[in-house]
Amino acid sequence: MDVSKIKTHDVLIVGAGLAGLSAALEISEMDPAVNVAVISKVHPVRSHSGAAQGGINAALRFDDSWKGHLYDTVKGSWFLADQNAVRILCSEAKDVIARLDKYGALFNRNEDGTIAQRAFGGQSRKRTCFIADKTGHNLLYTLYEQAMKRNITIYWEYFVTSMLIEDGAFKGITAIDLMTGELNYIQGKAVILATGGAGRIYGQSSNALINTGDGIALAFRAGIAVKDMEFFQIHPTGLLNGILITEGARGEGGYLINKDGERFMKNYAPKFMELAPRDFVARSIHLEIQAGRGIENEYVHLDLRHLGKEKIESRLPQIREIAMNFAGVDPVVEPIPIRPTVHYTMGGIDVNNRTQTEITGVFAAGECSCVSVHGANRLGGNSLLEAVVFGFISGRETLKFIQNRGLNTISKSLLTTEEQRLSALLSNSNGEKAAPLREEMENAMITSFGIFRNENLMQSGLIKLLELQKRYANVVVEDKGKIFNLDLVRVLELGYMLDLARIIAMGALARKESRGAHFREDYTKMDNANFLKHTLVRKDESGALEISYKAVNIEDIKPLEEIRY
Ligand SMILES: Cc1cc2nc3c(=O)[nH]c(=O)nc-3n(C[C@H](O)[C@H](O)[C@H](O)COP(=O)(O)OP(=O)(O)OC[C@H]3O[C@@H](n4cnc5c(N)ncnc54)[C@H](O)[C@@H]3O)c2cc1C
């Protein structure tokens, strides 16, 4: 597969979700003359941001302050979040909501015209702004409209296959135009990776099929450290097929009930009950089912009936629709069967508070990055906020970076290597199919690196992942055609996921403690003395994986030794 087109822009943004579009808007508002291109493997409004239901956090009420939001976020993170980064997140939240409002986001309102806010897990105040239960959908369309108004080029259905770095600096990316099958070289002075999460590594999950962690793997392959990947959020309330039922359902007052009709959260988090942070609630549901108090030994009930039809229809209309269409129950009259579902990538590309990675000209924002504001457990409503706050910041920082810089020329040999890699993949006819490999990876991940982990399970998981990586070297792309070759896309995505799966495994095995989403049956306590630190995994010169650690930034909030809700 040869490069058939070369394109040139000042700034490249990979990803057209909330983070990527926020970055693009910031640049074009600050300097409309800058030539920005957004590249996305799907049409922008199909990015996973559009699936966000429950809302976006900001301290807006008279009885609230961003410092309260900061405290709740740091405690919810099991003290692993960097406090200077959380300070930026929370203190900029109010202005960001005002900016989204100005752009035309249709936030729900109170009678007096102020923006309405609902309760969310782990928060001591109602601070989640929402647009019914379709918050992400509305925000994504709003930002996309704004992007269309401006001088922003969008290449959609372009799949990025590599990020090209030479002499320690960013040169450009290669991307397949899926419509024609042509390989493009897109060069720029800087890139912002905004490629979202990697939930699909675990197979069934609340995530879209496109959430395969591509950008995290691209950065890793380029030699950038990946941070805290062992922390993978499992959301408490998914339907049995994995589809998400928003935390907003509990925020509006929904109950979790076991087979005896008991609100069992009183035994696990007596103060916060159903609105304890997600890691607590997910583990509690799992333990109830394990103890034989689940329904059909498989699930528990989310009961919304007492909220009444009017509230369900006005605040949770999509949840009602999803429950009726995918679980066959109408929440107005029946409880919804739910169980935990894989949801969110807390770790990601290691960046500083200015969204810079360690490679000159490479920035990252949104779910693919780890700045880190979520630490070991993200609070609901904080990731849409992160995507927008740090999306804008990445735009500003990139703009500063490209001042007085010219384009970097690239050695032809770098492009040739990528052309040859893709050609070899396409020409292989005698290897293994990708689908079974993928299924084995998903099973290994959910079995060995799920809600409860231990040394034996994880060791056998890692052995399996290493075996799969070897087998992947001989994988076959069955479709040899050019137009919309999704078979090729799925194979490339599987390569990205296998890289990340191994990083998750390494970090999880090395972290001999329990913290947030990483719960070990063999080390059940949080261990600040040894593990209040970020995990970094990177490739060394020989291509081997290397693990190291980095201190957590602590400002005013002193880490506790034990966490209760
Ligand atoms: C069902 C669901 C509900 C959620 N609800 C909430 C909520 O209520 N509140 C909240 O705060 N958070 C919520 N989240 C999390 C939140 O939606 C995400 O963390 C956030 O939207 C991520 O935004 P992003 O811009 O980083 O990435 P995304 O919106 O995922 O966008 C990623 C972009 O990268 C592009 N891309 C990826 N790989 C490639 C490639 N190889 N080549 C080209 N393009 C590529 C994609 O095309 C896409 O445009 C929810 C998540 C899910 C799954």
The ligand as an SDF file (V2000), in Angstrom:
LIG
                    3D

 53 58  0  0  0  0  0  0  0  0999 V2000
  -22.2730    5.1030   27.0910 C   0  0  0  0  0  0  0  0  0  0  0  0
  -21.3830    6.1520   27.7120 C   0  0  0  0  0  0  0  0  0  0  0  0
  -21.9450    7.1350   28.4950 C   0  0  0  0  0  0  0  0  0  0  0  0
  -21.1210    8.1180   29.0790 C   0  0  0  0  0  0  0  0  0  0  0  0
  -21.7140    9.0770   29.8540 N   0  0  0  0  0  0  0  0  0  0  0  0
  -20.9400   10.0620   30.3780 C   0  0  0  0  0  0  0  0  0  0  0  0
  -21.5300   11.1190   31.1300 C   0  0  0  0  0  0  0  0  0  0  0  0
  -22.7430   11.2090   31.2940 O   0  0  0  0  0  0  0  0  0  0  0  0
  -20.7050   12.0530   31.6540 N   0  0  0  0  0  0  0  0  0  0  0  0
  -19.3580   12.0290   31.4750 C   0  0  0  0  0  0  0  0  0  0  0  0
  -18.6760   12.9240   31.9700 O   0  0  0  0  0  0  0  0  0  0  0  0
  -18.7890   11.0380   30.7440 N   0  0  0  0  0  0  0  0  0  0  0  0
  -19.5390   10.0750   30.1820 C   0  0  0  0  0  0  0  0  0  0  0  0
  -18.9450    9.0870   29.4420 N   0  0  0  0  0  0  0  0  0  0  0  0
  -17.5200    9.1880   29.1050 C   0  0  0  0  0  0  0  0  0  0  0  0
  -17.3240   10.2750   28.0420 C   0  0  0  0  0  0  0  0  0  0  0  0
  -18.3740   10.2240   27.1240 O   0  0  0  0  0  0  0  0  0  0  0  0
  -16.0060   10.1130   27.2860 C   0  0  0  0  0  0  0  0  0  0  0  0
  -14.9320    9.9400   28.1670 O   0  0  0  0  0  0  0  0  0  0  0  0
  -15.7120   11.3530   26.4330 C   0  0  0  0  0  0  0  0  0  0  0  0
  -16.8390   11.6880   25.6530 O   0  0  0  0  0  0  0  0  0  0  0  0
  -14.5030   11.0980   25.5570 C   0  0  0  0  0  0  0  0  0  0  0  0
  -14.3590   12.1430   24.6300 O   0  0  0  0  0  0  0  0  0  0  0  0
  -13.1240   12.1570   23.6540 P   0  0  0  0  0  0  0  0  0  0  0  0
  -13.2840   13.3680   22.7980 O   0  0  0  0  0  0  0  0  0  0  0  0
  -11.8820   11.9980   24.4200 O   0  0  0  0  0  0  0  0  0  0  0  0
  -13.2680   10.8360   22.7610 O   0  0  0  0  0  0  0  0  0  0  0  0
  -14.4360   10.2760   21.8190 P   0  0  0  0  0  0  0  0  0  0  0  0
  -15.6750   11.0510   21.8870 O   0  0  0  0  0  0  0  0  0  0  0  0
  -14.5050    8.8180   22.0960 O   0  0  0  0  0  0  0  0  0  0  0  0
  -13.8540   10.5010   20.3520 O   0  0  0  0  0  0  0  0  0  0  0  0
  -12.7510    9.7870   19.8480 C   0  0  0  0  0  0  0  0  0  0  0  0
  -12.4880   10.2140   18.4110 C   0  0  0  0  0  0  0  0  0  0  0  0
  -11.2710    9.6500   17.9570 O   0  0  0  0  0  0  0  0  0  0  0  0
  -11.4200    9.1650   16.6440 C   0  0  0  0  0  0  0  0  0  0  0  0
  -10.4390    8.0810   16.4240 N   0  0  0  0  0  0  0  0  0  0  0  0
  -10.1040    7.0750   17.2540 C   0  0  0  0  0  0  0  0  0  0  0  0
   -9.1690    6.2810   16.6880 N   0  0  0  0  0  0  0  0  0  0  0  0
   -8.8990    6.7980   15.4570 C   0  0  0  0  0  0  0  0  0  0  0  0
   -8.0470    6.4280   14.3800 C   0  0  0  0  0  0  0  0  0  0  0  0
   -7.2540    5.3350   14.4230 N   0  0  0  0  0  0  0  0  0  0  0  0
   -8.0600    7.1950   13.2660 N   0  0  0  0  0  0  0  0  0  0  0  0
   -8.8650    8.2970   13.1750 C   0  0  0  0  0  0  0  0  0  0  0  0
   -9.6890    8.6780   14.1700 N   0  0  0  0  0  0  0  0  0  0  0  0
   -9.7080    7.9480   15.2930 C   0  0  0  0  0  0  0  0  0  0  0  0
  -12.8650    8.6900   16.5950 C   0  0  0  0  0  0  0  0  0  0  0  0
  -13.3350    8.6390   15.2650 O   0  0  0  0  0  0  0  0  0  0  0  0
  -13.5630    9.7800   17.4220 C   0  0  0  0  0  0  0  0  0  0  0  0
  -13.8810   10.8840   16.5950 O   0  0  0  0  0  0  0  0  0  0  0  0
  -19.7420    8.1010   28.8570 C   0  0  0  0  0  0  0  0  0  0  0  0
  -19.1760    7.1150   28.0670 C   0  0  0  0  0  0  0  0  0  0  0  0
  -19.9930    6.1360   27.5130 C   0  0  0  0  0  0  0  0  0  0  0  0
  -19.3320    5.0600   26.7080 C   0  0  0  0  0  0  0  0  0  0  0  0
  1  2  1  0
  2  3  1  0
  2 52  2  0
  3  4  2  0
  4  5  1  0
  4 50  1  0
  5  6  2  0
  6  7  1  0
  6 13  1  0
  7  8  2  0
  7  9  1  0
  9 10  1  0
 10 11  2  0
 10 12  1  0
 12 13  2  0
 13 14  1  0
 14 15  1  0
 14 50  1  0
 15 16  1  0
 16 17  1  0
 16 18  1  0
 18 19  1  0
 18 20  1  0
 20 21  1  0
 20 22  1  0
 22 23  1  0
 23 24  1  0
 24 25  2  0
 24 26  1  0
 24 27  1  0
 27 28  1  0
 28 29  2  0
 28 30  1  0
 28 31  1  0
 31 32  1  0
 32 33  1  0
 33 34  1  0
 33 48  1  0
 34 35  1  0
 35 36  1  0
 35 46  1  0
 36 37  1  0
 36 45  1  0
 37 38  2  0
 38 39  1  0
 39 40  1  0
 39 45  2  0
 40 41  1  0
 40 42  2  0
 42 43  1  0
 43 44  2  0
 44 45  1  0
 46 47  1  0
 46 48  1  0
 48 49  1  0
 50 51  2  0
 51 52  1  0
 52 53  1  0
M  END
$$$$
